[in-house]
Amino acid sequence: MSVAHRTPGLTGAELANIVNEASFLAARRQRPTISDEEVEEAVDRVSSGAKSNRVLSDDQKRLIAYHEAGHAILSLLLRGIRPVARVSIIGRMGGLGRSNWSANDDSEVMTRRELMSQLMVLLAGRAAEKNTFGEPSTRAEDDLEQAWDLAKRMVNRWGMSEERDDRDHGGRDEGRDSGPDRTPEREAKALITRAEQAARSILADNKDRLSAVAEALIEQETLVRGEIARLAGLTSLLPEEERGPWLPEHEEEDELASVRELPLR
């Protein structure tokens, strides 16, 4: 569950506050039950001090909007990724706090392609910053930490490094080359570099989609998944029950097929 990924180390009182806040939001919206949307918003409010008293400058707001839009676009484009219910520029002020884009490790079995897609989504915010502003920011701190953790597990536990992709590993360290150019750290870095380059390339090819979502975030601060897909012209990638009444402006399936089947080795 995404909420569990975003609330590590919280006290019982803080978790109770999240539940109470979600209940209040559902009641205010006259909903009979608490939905994922209310829970996600409650997590943001509690973790950031109810939207925080800190006022963002226009430049900070723009940077965070493009960062979060980068994550959102790739989470829709890449097959096997579960987009979050909502995206906001309110929480994680200054790059602090747990990322909304935590790697999904709920599945018992995952392929290298699926794990590379997760790496790309984790690094998509940083990639969007580099593409748009020419440099990264501290907003990506938690994303990078999680990406490094995932890349190291891919190398050390699952034998999924670039060099050893097609080799059979009987154990965590069995058959590992101890040469200076093939240390686990270097192999993990190679995965990170490859994933970030792929993320930057896809976002460059979808620059208009990135801008549409980012500019809407600047104005509205929070967008739900359906709104993001509509703004990006990607409603055909949502489950049918979430597509809403919007019609795509152009045929999406053929255009997106090559992106969703990336040759990630």
C-alpha positions as CSV (number, residue, x, y, z in Angstrom):
1,M,0.0,0.0,0.0
2,S,1.4,3.4,-1.0
3,V,0.5,5.0,2.4
4,A,2.6,2.4,4.2
5,H,5.5,3.4,2.0
6,R,5.1,7.0,2.8
7,T,4.7,6.7,6.6
8,P,7.7,4.8,7.9
9,G,8.6,5.6,11.5
10,L,5.5,7.6,12.3
11,T,4.2,7.4,15.9
12,G,0.8,6.0,16.8
13,A,-0.4,9.5,17.5
14,E,0.7,10.7,14.0
15,L,-1.0,7.7,12.3
16,A,-4.2,8.4,14.3
17,N,-4.0,12.0,13.1
18,I,-3.9,10.8,9.5
19,V,-7.0,8.6,10.1
20,N,-8.9,11.5,11.7
21,E,-7.9,13.9,9.0
22,A,-9.0,11.5,6.3
23,S,-12.4,11.0,8.1
24,F,-12.8,14.7,8.3
25,L,-12.1,15.2,4.6
26,A,-14.5,12.4,3.6
27,A,-17.3,13.9,5.8
28,R,-16.7,17.4,4.4
29,R,-17.1,16.0,0.9
30,Q,-20.2,14.1,1.9
31,R,-18.8,10.7,1.1
32,P,-20.0,7.6,2.8
33,T,-16.6,6.0,3.0
34,I,-12.9,7.2,3.1
35,S,-11.3,6.9,-0.3
36,D,-7.6,6.6,-1.3
37,E,-7.8,10.3,-2.2
38,E,-8.7,11.4,1.3
39,V,-6.0,9.2,2.8
40,E,-3.3,10.5,0.5
41,E,-4.3,14.1,1.2
42,A,-4.4,13.4,4.9
43,V,-0.8,12.0,4.7
44,D,0.3,15.2,2.9
45,R,-1.5,17.4,5.5
46,V,-0.1,15.7,8.5
47,S,3.5,15.2,7.2
48,S,3.7,18.8,6.0
49,G,1.9,20.4,8.9
50,A,-1.5,20.9,7.1
51,K,0.1,22.3,4.0
52,S,2.8,24.1,6.0
53,N,3.0,27.7,6.9
54,R,6.0,28.1,4.7
55,V,5.4,30.1,1.5
56,L,7.2,28.9,-1.6
57,S,8.7,31.4,-4.0
58,D,7.5,31.3,-7.6
59,D,10.8,29.7,-8.7
60,Q,10.6,27.0,-6.0
61,K,7.0,26.2,-6.9
62,R,7.8,25.9,-10.6
63,L,10.8,23.6,-9.9
64,I,8.8,21.3,-7.6
65,A,5.9,21.2,-10.1
66,Y,8.2,20.1,-13.0
67,H,9.9,17.6,-10.6
68,E,6.5,16.0,-9.6
69,A,5.2,16.1,-13.2
70,G,8.3,14.2,-14.4
71,H,7.5,11.4,-11.9
72,A,3.8,11.4,-12.9
73,I,4.4,11.3,-16.7
74,L,6.7,8.4,-16.5
75,S,4.5,6.5,-14.1
76,L,1.8,6.6,-16.7
77,L,4.0,5.9,-19.7
78,L,5.9,2.9,-18.4
79,R,4.2,-0.5,-18.3
80,G,3.9,-2.2,-14.9
81,I,4.1,1.0,-12.9
82,R,1.3,1.8,-10.5
83,P,0.7,5.6,-10.6
84,V,-0.2,7.2,-7.3
85,A,-3.7,8.5,-6.7
86,R,-2.7,12.1,-6.6
87,V,0.3,14.4,-7.1
88,S,0.9,17.5,-5.0
89,I,3.5,20.2,-4.7
90,I,2.4,20.9,-1.1
91,G,4.2,18.1,0.8
92,R,7.9,17.4,1.1
93,M,8.9,21.0,1.4
94,G,12.4,21.7,0.3
95,G,12.9,18.1,-0.7
96,L,12.5,16.7,2.8
97,G,10.4,13.8,3.7
98,R,9.5,10.4,2.2
99,S,9.0,10.4,-1.6
100,N,5.6,9.7,-3.0
101,W,7.3,7.6,-5.7
102,S,8.6,4.8,-3.5
103,A,9.6,1.6,-5.3
104,N,6.7,-0.8,-5.4
105,D,8.0,-4.0,-3.7
106,D,4.6,-5.6,-3.1
107,S,5.0,-8.2,-5.9
108,E,6.8,-11.4,-5.0
109,V,8.4,-11.8,-8.4
110,M,9.6,-8.9,-10.5
111,T,11.6,-8.9,-13.8
112,R,14.6,-6.8,-14.5
113,R,12.5,-4.7,-17.0
114,E,10.0,-3.9,-14.2
115,L,12.8,-3.0,-11.8
116,M,14.4,-0.7,-14.4
117,S,11.1,1.0,-14.9
118,Q,10.9,1.6,-11.2
119,L,14.4,3.1,-11.2
120,M,13.3,5.4,-14.1
121,V,10.2,6.6,-12.3
122,L,12.3,7.3,-9.1
123,L,14.8,9.3,-11.1
124,A,12.2,11.1,-13.3
125,G,11.8,14.1,-11.1
126,R,15.6,14.7,-11.2
127,A,15.5,14.1,-15.0
128,A,12.7,16.6,-15.4
129,E,14.7,19.2,-13.5
130,K,17.8,18.6,-15.6
131,N,15.8,18.8,-18.8
132,T,13.9,21.9,-17.8
133,F,16.3,23.9,-15.7
134,G,19.7,22.5,-16.6
135,E,20.6,21.3,-13.1
136,P,19.1,19.1,-10.4
137,S,18.0,20.2,-6.9
138,T,17.7,18.8,-3.4
139,R,14.1,17.8,-4.1
140,A,15.5,14.5,-5.4
141,E,17.3,13.6,-2.2
142,D,14.9,10.8,-1.1
143,D,14.3,9.7,-4.7
144,L,18.1,9.2,-5.1
145,E,18.4,7.3,-1.8
146,Q,15.7,4.9,-2.8
147,A,17.0,4.5,-6.3
148,W,20.5,3.6,-4.9
149,D,19.0,1.1,-2.5
150,L,17.0,-0.6,-5.4
151,A,20.0,-0.6,-7.7
152,K,22.3,-2.2,-5.1
153,R,19.7,-4.9,-4.4
154,M,19.5,-5.5,-8.2
155,V,23.3,-6.1,-8.3
156,N,23.9,-7.8,-5.0
157,R,20.8,-9.9,-4.5
158,W,19.5,-10.6,-7.9
159,G,22.5,-10.5,-10.3
160,M,20.9,-7.8,-12.6
161,S,23.9,-5.6,-13.3
162,E,24.7,-4.3,-16.7
163,E,27.7,-6.7,-17.2
164,R,26.2,-9.8,-15.7
165,D,22.6,-9.4,-17.0
166,D,22.6,-12.8,-18.9
167,R,24.6,-14.8,-16.4
168,D,23.2,-17.3,-13.9
169,H,23.7,-16.5,-10.2
170,G,23.3,-19.3,-7.7
171,G,23.6,-17.0,-4.7
172,R,24.0,-13.4,-3.5
173,D,27.8,-13.3,-4.1
174,E,28.5,-16.4,-6.1
175,G,30.7,-15.9,-9.1
176,R,31.1,-12.2,-8.6
177,D,34.1,-10.7,-10.4
178,S,36.3,-8.9,-7.9
179,G,38.1,-6.8,-10.5
180,P,38.3,-3.0,-9.8
181,D,36.1,-2.1,-12.7
182,R,33.3,-4.4,-11.6
183,T,32.6,-3.6,-8.0
184,P,29.0,-3.7,-6.8
185,E,29.1,0.1,-6.3
186,R,30.2,0.7,-9.9
187,E,27.6,-1.7,-11.2
188,A,24.8,-0.1,-9.2
189,K,26.0,3.3,-10.5
190,A,25.8,2.0,-14.1
191,L,22.1,1.1,-13.5
192,I,21.4,4.5,-12.1
193,T,23.0,6.3,-15.0
194,R,21.2,4.2,-17.6
195,A,17.9,4.7,-15.9
196,E,18.3,8.5,-15.6
197,Q,19.4,8.8,-19.2
198,A,16.4,6.8,-20.3
199,A,14.1,9.0,-18.2
200,R,15.6,12.2,-19.6
201,S,15.1,10.9,-23.2
202,I,11.5,9.9,-22.7
203,L,10.7,13.2,-21.0
204,A,12.4,15.1,-23.8
205,D,10.2,13.3,-26.3
206,N,7.1,14.2,-24.1
207,K,8.1,17.8,-23.3
208,D,4.6,19.2,-24.0
209,R,3.0,16.6,-21.8
210,L,5.4,17.4,-19.0
211,S,4.7,21.2,-19.3
212,A,1.0,20.7,-19.4
213,V,1.0,18.8,-16.1
214,A,3.6,21.0,-14.4
215,E,1.8,24.3,-15.3
216,A,-1.5,22.8,-14.0
217,L,0.3,21.9,-10.7
218,I,1.6,25.4,-10.4
219,E,-2.0,26.7,-10.6
220,Q,-3.9,24.1,-8.7
221,E,-1.1,22.6,-6.4
222,T,-2.8,19.2,-6.4
223,L,-4.0,16.9,-9.2
224,V,-5.6,13.5,-9.1
225,R,-4.5,10.7,-11.4
226,G,-7.4,11.2,-13.9
227,E,-6.7,14.9,-14.2
228,I,-3.0,14.2,-14.9
229,A,-3.8,11.7,-17.6
230,R,-6.3,14.0,-19.2
231,L,-3.8,16.9,-19.3
232,A,-1.1,14.7,-20.7
233,G,-3.5,13.1,-23.3
234,L,-2.9,9.7,-21.7
235,T,-6.4,8.7,-20.6
236,S,-6.2,5.5,-22.7
237,L,-3.6,4.3,-20.2
238,L,-5.9,4.5,-17.2
239,P,-8.1,1.6,-16.1
240,E,-11.5,1.9,-17.9
241,E,-13.4,3.0,-14.8
242,E,-11.0,5.9,-14.3
243,R,-11.0,7.3,-17.8
244,G,-14.0,9.6,-17.3
245,P,-15.8,11.3,-20.2
246,W,-12.7,12.8,-21.8
247,L,-11.8,11.8,-25.4
248,P,-8.1,11.8,-26.4
249,E,-7.2,14.5,-28.9
250,H,-5.3,12.0,-31.0
251,E,-4.8,8.2,-31.3
252,E,-2.5,7.3,-28.4
253,E,-2.0,3.6,-28.6
254,D,0.3,3.4,-31.6
255,E,2.3,6.5,-30.5
256,L,2.9,5.1,-27.0
257,A,3.6,1.5,-27.9
258,S,7.3,2.0,-28.4
259,V,7.6,3.9,-25.1
260,R,5.8,1.3,-23.1
261,E,8.0,-1.5,-24.5
262,L,11.4,0.0,-23.9
263,P,14.4,-2.1,-24.8
264,L,15.9,-2.1,-21.3
265,R,17.8,-5.4,-21.8
